[in-house]
Amino acid sequence: MRLVGFGRDPDISRAMELGLFDVRADLVADALAGADSGRAGARFPSTARWWPGGGDRLLPPDAVLTDLSSVKGPVVARLAQAR
């Protein structure tokens, strides 16, 4: 398993320092390339704003998608609207 991180500084730099990811990606598309799962760690409602804009289309149809916040309902609703 390879963990690819994507995000803004200083958060992503700190995550890399802590060893939370194996490699850092500069683009969401690079972070999700070849992935069998995706985890969104952005603050809510940020995830609901950016993920349906392309993140869901970058994963294969059978990939697992989840977020690290406890509020999934609005994300799922936005994904349904975007399709």
C-alpha positions in Angstrom: 0.0 0.0 0.0 1.2 3.5 -0.9 -0.3 6.6 0.8 -0.3 9.7 -1.3 -1.0 13.0 0.3 -2.4 16.2 -1.2 -3.2 19.5 0.5 -2.1 23.0 1.3 0.9 24.2 3.3 1.6 24.2 6.1 -0.7 21.2 6.8 0.6 18.9 4.1 4.2 19.7 4.9 3.6 18.8 8.6 1.8 15.6 7.6 4.8 14.6 5.5 7.2 15.4 8.4 5.1 13.1 10.6 5.3 10.3 8.1 1.6 10.2 7.4 2.1 9.8 3.7 4.7 8.0 1.5 4.7 10.7 -1.2 3.2 14.1 -1.7 1.1 15.0 -4.8 0.8 18.5 -6.2 -2.6 17.8 -7.9 -5.7 15.9 -6.8 -5.5 13.9 -10.1 -2.0 12.8 -9.2 -3.0 11.8 -5.7 -5.8 9.6 -6.9 -4.1 8.1 -10.0 -4.3 4.3 -9.7 -6.0 4.5 -6.3 -8.5 1.9 -5.1 -9.7 4.2 -2.4 -9.9 7.9 -1.5 -10.1 9.7 1.8 -11.0 13.4 2.0 -9.5 15.1 5.0 -10.5 18.7 4.2 -12.7 20.6 6.7 -16.3 20.3 6.0 -18.0 21.9 4.0 -14.9 22.2 1.9 -15.1 18.6 0.9 -18.7 19.0 -0.3 -17.6 21.9 -2.5 -14.5 20.5 -4.3 -14.9 16.7 -4.3 -17.9 16.5 -6.7 -16.0 18.9 -9.1 -13.8 16.0 -10.2 -12.5 14.0 -7.4 -15.3 11.4 -7.7 -14.6 11.0 -11.4 -10.9 10.4 -10.9 -11.5 7.2 -8.9 -12.6 3.9 -10.6 -16.3 3.1 -10.2 -15.6 0.4 -7.7 -13.2 2.4 -5.5 -14.1 3.2 -1.9 -14.6 6.9 -1.1 -14.8 8.2 2.4 -14.0 11.3 4.4 -12.3 11.8 7.7 -15.0 14.0 9.2 -18.1 12.6 10.8 -20.5 14.4 8.5 -21.1 12.3 5.3 -24.7 13.1 4.4 -24.1 16.5 2.7 -21.1 15.1 0.8 -23.2 12.2 -0.6 -26.1 14.7 -1.4 -23.7 16.9 -3.4 -22.3 13.9 -5.3 -25.8 12.9 -6.2 -26.5 16.4 -7.5 -23.3 16.5 -9.5 -24.1 13.4 -11.4 
